[in-house]
Amino acid sequence: KSGDTTAVTEGTFVVTENRVTMKTEEGEKEIKILPTEASEKATAEGLQNIKEIELKEVSAMPIYSVNGTKKAKLLFAIPVNLSVEMKIHASTGEVISVKKPWWGFLAF
């Protein structure tokens, strides 16, 4: 939990005075980005109505999986809400991937 933002996880963490690390299959990886920062990054990238933030291990890296919606127009005319999953690296804050519905390429 960071401020008003909560991330769920099943991972194991080690907390020292100045560091939070997550145990992965390749050893401990530092968590530098808090859930609040992951939420702000997702919002800055256009994600709205964030439903869930999950911190998990993907390919031995700590990753925030942020699920929410994004407003768009289908074929430039019909307003729609896209369900979006955005993956953000928990150490660097870099957006790794954005997953949209298969028809998302038609919405702008």
Buried (B, 14 or more C-beta within 10 A) or exposed (E): EBEEBEBEBEBEEEEEEEEBBBBBEEEBBEBBBBBBBBBBBBBEBBBEEBEEBBBBBEEEBBBBBBBBBBEBEBEEEEEBEBBBBBBBBBBEBEBBEBEBEEEBEBBE
